[in-house]
Amino acid sequence: MSSSSRRDFLRGGAFAALGLALPFKGKSSLIESFAASKKLNAFGLQLWTVKEDMARDAKDTLKKVASYGYKQIESFEGKSGMFWGMSNKDFSKYLDGLGTRIISSHCNISTDFEKKAAEAAEIGMKYLICPYKGPQKSIDQFKKFADEFNKAGEICKKNGIRFAYHNHDYSFKPVDGQLPQEVMMNNTDKDLVDFEMDIYWVVAAGESPEAWFKKHPNRFRLCHVKDYAKTANGHESVQLGKGTIDFHSILKAGTANGLRNYIVEQEAFTGSNPLDSAAADAKYMKAFAI
């Protein structure tokens, strides 16, 4: 018996013994709880969370982010590009030295997309993501977006990576009697286009993230873990665990329906420090189990 097998055997025996020692209620509550809880293997940070710090000193900010426990990075395309003034290989090498890696990036899909897809693939990224399209007056415009996404998906597939679209609340508000999110999902090829659910914006739109995961299994492969709190002026993003979102049930439903990438994002709120928030959010995610 290997050492790992021996550990598994002893661990299993210990839990069985504890279960027998407890009052019988059909199943041991301890075993039931143990079986039901599962730590997330890895989680990432969308760099928009610390965008001002990245603009000031990208390398120092990435070093701090990695020290908080983030093993994955999702970038975005700013003035200095997805790789913050570095080449794709230099950016990837720097992250490797910090014990983290870039898995995805938001980017402008209307310019040089083939080049971006090739550079992303070259360093082992998984996704390029369209972050925003904005509200539209006609549902036909969202059908055109779906066509655009299919073309972007073909480019990504050719390079061995995937394409996804990231939602805001506008895609869950009816246009011409239809939900744009539904139209985009129904008019995109599931073999080419995935979706990144921003949980915050789904909740802000009054929709159920669990229902969307279940209705469209294996389409939402990534998510933004972002908490929600009501304010006098509407709502704002707050540190994880300090808002109203039930991430346990949402991420459990998502994982059961194909969700594989859990990416923290937090918008700045009154009195917040982005790096402090990133650290607090990482602490929450490290203790989180579904």
NUMIRO-363198 format. One record per residue (C-alpha): residue number from 1; x, z, y. Coordinates in pm, 1 decimal. Layout:
<atoms>
- k_east_up_north
- NUM_X_Z_Y
...
</atoms>
This chain:
<atoms>
- k_east_up_north
- 1_0.0_0.0_0.0
- 2_143.9_-99.3_337.8
- 3_181.9_159.8_613.3
- 4_-103.5_-0.3_811.1
- 5_-327.9_-2.9_502.9
- 6_-240.2_361.1_438.1
- 7_-333.4_453.3_795.3
- 8_-664.1_265.4_765.3
- 9_-736.4_435.9_431.5
- 10_-659.6_784.2_564.8
- 11_-855.2_719.6_884.2
- 12_-1152.9_599.3_683.5
- 13_-1132.4_901.1_455.4
- 14_-1119.3_1138.6_748.0
- 15_-1429.4_989.3_905.9
- 16_-1609.7_992.7_571.5
- 17_-1525.9_1360.3_525.1
- 18_-1648.3_1442.4_874.1
- 19_-1966.3_1250.2_807.0
- 20_-2036.2_1447.9_488.3
- 21_-1979.4_1772.9_674.4
- 22_-2245.2_1691.3_932.9
- 23_-2619.7_1751.1_883.7
- 24_-2769.3_1440.7_719.4
- 25_-2994.7_1237.0_946.8
- 26_-3010.5_910.0_760.5
- 27_-2660.3_823.3_890.0
- 28_-2383.2_1030.8_1033.1
- 29_-2420.3_1027.7_1410.9
- 30_-2040.2_1042.8_1436.7
- 31_-1989.0_737.2_1217.6
- 32_-2271.3_556.3_1394.2
- 33_-2112.9_628.8_1731.9
- 34_-1766.4_525.8_1610.1
- 35_-1896.9_200.1_1467.5
- 36_-2094.2_122.3_1782.6
- 37_-1803.0_173.2_2024.2
- 38_-1542.4_-95.7_2073.3
- 39_-1275.7_-105.6_2340.7
- 40_-1221.7_-434.1_2521.1
- 41_-902.6_-598.9_2397.6
- 42_-802.2_-717.8_2742.2
- 43_-943.6_-754.4_3088.9
- 44_-835.7_-939.8_3397.9
- 45_-848.8_-932.4_3775.7
- 46_-973.0_-1207.9_4006.6
- 47_-711.2_-1213.8_4282.3
- 48_-981.2_-1258.8_4546.4
- 49_-1015.7_-880.6_4511.6
- 50_-673.5_-835.4_4675.3
- 51_-657.9_-1159.3_4873.8
- 52_-518.4_-1007.0_5194.7
- 53_-241.0_-831.8_5002.4
- 54_-164.5_-1154.0_4813.9
- 55_-135.7_-1341.5_5143.6
- 56_110.8_-1080.9_5275.0
- 57_328.8_-1050.0_4964.9
- 58_211.3_-1220.7_4648.6
- 59_487.8_-1100.3_4417.6
- 60_467.2_-736.3_4522.8
- 61_87.4_-741.8_4492.4
- 62_102.9_-894.4_4143.2
- 63_355.0_-627.8_4043.8
- 64_117.2_-353.8_4156.1
- 65_-181.0_-517.3_3985.7
- 66_9.3_-538.2_3657.2
- 67_108.0_-171.3_3685.7
- 68_-260.6_-76.1_3697.8
- 69_-310.9_-221.7_3349.9
- 70_-441.2_-572.9_3409.2
- 71_-310.5_-799.2_3132.6
- 72_-485.0_-1109.8_3261.8
- 73_-502.1_-1276.9_3601.7
- 74_-762.4_-1513.0_3742.0
- 75_-629.9_-1683.6_4051.7
- 76_-800.9_-1885.7_4322.1
- 77_-687.8_-2178.3_4531.5
- 78_-589.4_-2063.6_4878.1
- 79_-367.4_-2218.7_5143.3
- 80_-63.2_-2184.6_4918.0
- 81_-241.2_-2315.6_4607.9
- 82_-336.5_-2154.2_4279.0
- 83_22.4_-2043.5_4222.7
- 84_82.9_-1881.6_4561.8
- 85_367.4_-2098.0_4683.6
- 86_543.0_-2101.5_4346.6
- 87_549.5_-2378.3_4090.7
- 88_315.4_-2331.7_3797.6
- 89_608.2_-2249.3_3568.2
- 90_768.9_-2004.2_3811.3
- 91_435.8_-1828.8_3864.6
- 92_380.8_-1800.3_3489.6
- 93_737.3_-1678.6_3432.6
- 94_699.1_-1411.0_3698.4
- 95_378.3_-1284.6_3539.8
- 96_542.0_-1283.9_3195.9
- 97_802.3_-1046.7_3333.9
- 98_525.0_-814.3_3447.1
- 99_354.4_-815.6_3108.6
- 100_51.1_-1011.0_3222.9
- 101_-54.7_-1378.3_3230.8
- 102_-277.4_-1617.8_3418.7
- 103_-571.3_-1730.8_3207.8
- 104_-788.4_-1904.8_3468.4
- 105_-823.6_-2003.1_3829.9
- 106_-1095.3_-2096.9_4074.0
- 107_-1011.9_-2421.5_4247.4
- 108_-1139.0_-2713.8_4451.0
- 109_-1245.0_-2965.4_4186.1
- 110_-1284.9_-3247.9_4439.3
- 111_-915.1_-3305.0_4506.8
- 112_-622.0_-3371.0_4268.7
- 113_-817.8_-3224.4_3979.2
- 114_-630.3_-3416.3_3709.8
- 115_-301.1_-3280.7_3843.6
- 116_-441.1_-2926.9_3854.2
- 117_-565.9_-2954.7_3496.2
- 118_-227.2_-3081.3_3376.1
- 119_-40.5_-2801.0_3555.1
- 120_-280.7_-2538.8_3419.7
- 121_-242.0_-2668.1_3065.6
- 122_137.4_-2676.2_3097.1
- 123_150.8_-2296.3_3132.9
- 124_-115.7_-2211.3_2876.8
- 125_-409.2_-2137.3_3105.2
- 126_-754.1_-2144.5_2944.6
- 127_-981.4_-2242.9_3233.5
- 128_-1022.0_-2414.0_3567.7
- 129_-1338.3_-2300.4_3743.3
- 130_-1557.5_-2432.3_4021.8
- 131_-1628.7_-2123.0_4231.3
- 132_-1903.5_-2236.9_4467.5
- 133_-2134.3_-2523.3_4557.5
- 134_-2376.5_-2350.9_4792.2
- 135_-2755.8_-2360.6_4836.1
- 136_-2914.1_-2706.1_4834.3
- 137_-3244.2_-2845.0_4963.0
- 138_-3318.8_-3055.9_4655.5
- 139_-3294.0_-2987.0_4282.3
- 140_-3157.4_-3339.2_4243.7
- 141_-2837.6_-3222.8_4411.3
- 142_-2785.1_-2968.6_4132.8
- 143_-2833.7_-3248.0_3878.5
- 144_-2553.5_-3434.2_4056.8
- 145_-2339.0_-3121.9_4032.8
- 146_-2403.4_-3117.8_3657.1
- 147_-2274.4_-3475.4_3634.7
- 148_-1968.3_-3373.0_3835.5
- 149_-1908.9_-3076.9_3604.0
- 150_-1929.1_-3300.4_3296.2
- 151_-1660.2_-3526.3_3443.0
- 152_-1441.5_-3226.9_3527.6
- 153_-1499.0_-3097.4_3175.6
- 154_-1377.5_-3426.4_3030.5
- 155_-1057.9_-3402.5_3234.5
- 156_-1000.6_-3045.3_3121.0
- 157_-1069.6_-3130.4_2756.7
- 158_-821.1_-3417.1_2774.1
- 159_-560.5_-3160.5_2882.4
- 160_-654.1_-2904.3_2616.8
- 161_-821.1_-2652.8_2849.3
- 162_-1181.7_-2575.5_2948.3
- 163_-1391.4_-2614.1_3263.1
- 164_-1647.2_-2362.4_3391.9
- 165_-1878.3_-2301.2_3685.9
- 166_-1906.0_-1961.5_3857.0
- 167_-2247.5_-1863.5_3993.0
- 168_-2368.3_-1690.0_4305.3
- 169_-2724.5_-1575.9_4369.8
- 170_-2843.4_-1909.5_4510.7
- 171_-2849.7_-2077.1_4169.5
- 172_-3110.6_-1824.0_4052.5
- 173_-3350.7_-1896.6_4338.3
- 174_-3614.3_-2167.9_4277.8
- 175_-3570.2_-2510.3_4433.9
- 176_-3852.8_-2763.0_4388.8
- 177_-4006.5_-2523.5_4137.2
- 178_-3695.9_-2507.5_3916.7
- 179_-3400.4_-2272.7_3883.7
- 180_-3077.4_-2453.5_3971.9
- 181_-2884.3_-2247.5_3716.0
- 182_-3115.1_-2365.9_3439.7
- 183_-3091.7_-2725.5_3559.1
- 184_-2710.9_-2716.3_3564.5
- 185_-2691.0_-2556.7_3221.9
- 186_-2940.7_-2797.9_3066.4
- 187_-2773.3_-3103.5_3217.8
- 188_-2415.3_-3022.3_3123.2
- 189_-2253.6_-3093.9_2788.4
- 190_-2187.9_-2765.9_2608.6
- 191_-1877.5_-2921.2_2454.4
- 192_-1734.9_-2982.2_2801.8
- 193_-1874.6_-2718.8_3037.7
- 194_-1882.2_-2340.0_3014.4
- 195_-2008.0_-2086.9_3269.1
- 196_-1859.3_-1777.5_3428.8
- 197_-2134.5_-1526.0_3494.6
- 198_-2085.9_-1324.0_3809.2
- 199_-2292.8_-1025.9_3697.7
- 200_-2324.4_-890.0_4049.6
- 201_-2487.3_-1205.9_4182.2
- 202_-2726.4_-1234.2_3888.5
- 203_-2844.8_-878.1_3957.6
- 204_-2860.8_-946.2_4332.1
- 205_-3094.1_-1237.9_4257.5
- 206_-3326.1_-1005.4_4063.9
- 207_-3243.4_-1162.1_3726.9
- 208_-3139.6_-1001.4_3396.3
- 209_-2783.4_-1080.7_3284.0
- 210_-2874.6_-981.8_2925.7
- 211_-3163.4_-1228.8_2920.8
- 212_-2939.4_-1512.7_3037.9
- 213_-2672.3_-1433.3_2778.0
- 214_-2936.8_-1438.0_2505.6
- 215_-3113.9_-1748.7_2632.8
- 216_-2790.1_-1949.3_2650.9
- 217_-2561.7_-1823.9_2371.9
- 218_-2200.8_-1938.1_2382.5
- 219_-2234.4_-2090.0_2730.8
- 220_-2117.7_-1788.7_2935.9
- 221_-1761.3_-1752.1_2810.0
- 222_-1629.8_-1559.5_3110.1
- 223_-1778.2_-1302.4_3342.2
- 224_-1702.0_-1120.3_3663.5
- 225_-1741.1_-747.6_3614.8
- 226_-1853.4_-644.3_3961.5
- 227_-2072.9_-344.5_4046.5
- 228_-2373.5_-347.5_4278.7
- 229_-2508.2_-94.1_4525.9
- 230_-2794.8_-118.1_4770.2
- 231_-2718.7_-49.3_5134.8
- 232_-2917.8_-20.6_5456.4
- 233_-2833.4_-383.6_5528.6
- 234_-2888.4_-516.3_5176.6
- 235_-2624.6_-468.5_4907.9
- 236_-2249.4_-458.8_4855.7
- 237_-1985.2_-463.3_4585.2
- 238_-1846.3_-118.1_4500.2
- 239_-1593.6_27.9_4259.2
- 240_-1694.1_0.1_3895.0
- 241_-1910.8_288.8_3780.2
- 242_-2022.1_376.2_4133.0
- 243_-2303.1_122.8_4149.1
- 244_-2623.9_64.9_3957.4
- 245_-2526.9_-196.3_3697.6
- 246_-2546.7_-98.5_3328.9
- 247_-2232.7_-271.2_3209.3
- 248_-2255.1_-120.6_2862.0
- 249_-2573.6_-303.5_2768.5
- 250_-2486.6_-618.2_2964.3
- 251_-2138.0_-668.4_2820.9
- 252_-2259.9_-577.4_2474.1
- 253_-2525.6_-849.8_2497.4
- 254_-2271.7_-1091.0_2642.8
- 255_-2013.4_-1026.8_2372.7
- 256_-2275.9_-1075.7_2102.4
- 257_-2353.4_-1414.9_2257.5
- 258_-2007.5_-1558.5_2304.8
- 259_-1863.4_-1379.6_2608.5
- 260_-1486.2_-1351.2_2565.4
- 261_-1324.8_-1297.7_2906.5
- 262_-1392.9_-990.5_3121.5
- 263_-1260.1_-1031.1_3473.9
- 264_-1289.7_-764.3_3740.9
- 265_-1376.8_-876.4_4090.8
- 266_-1460.8_-663.2_4388.5
- 267_-1546.9_-764.4_4739.2
- 268_-1424.6_-542.4_5020.7
- 269_-1673.5_-278.0_5131.9
- 270_-1684.9_-38.7_5425.1
- 271_-1379.6_185.9_5424.3
- 272_-1233.1_35.8_5107.3
- 273_-870.2_-36.2_5029.3
- 274_-848.9_-340.0_4798.1
- 275_-547.1_-220.2_4598.9
- 276_-696.9_127.2_4554.8
- 277_-1017.9_-34.9_4435.0
- 278_-827.8_-257.4_4192.3
- 279_-655.3_50.5_4052.0
- 280_-982.2_242.9_4017.4
- 281_-1151.7_-55.4_3852.5
- 282_-866.6_-88.7_3602.5
- 283_-900.9_278.0_3512.5
- 284_-1272.9_223.9_3448.6
- 285_-1207.6_-80.8_3230.6
- 286_-937.7_91.8_3024.1
- 287_-1185.7_364.7_2930.6
- 288_-1475.7_125.3_2880.1
- 289_-1623.1_61.1_2535.6
- 290_-1917.4_-147.5_2421.5
</atoms>
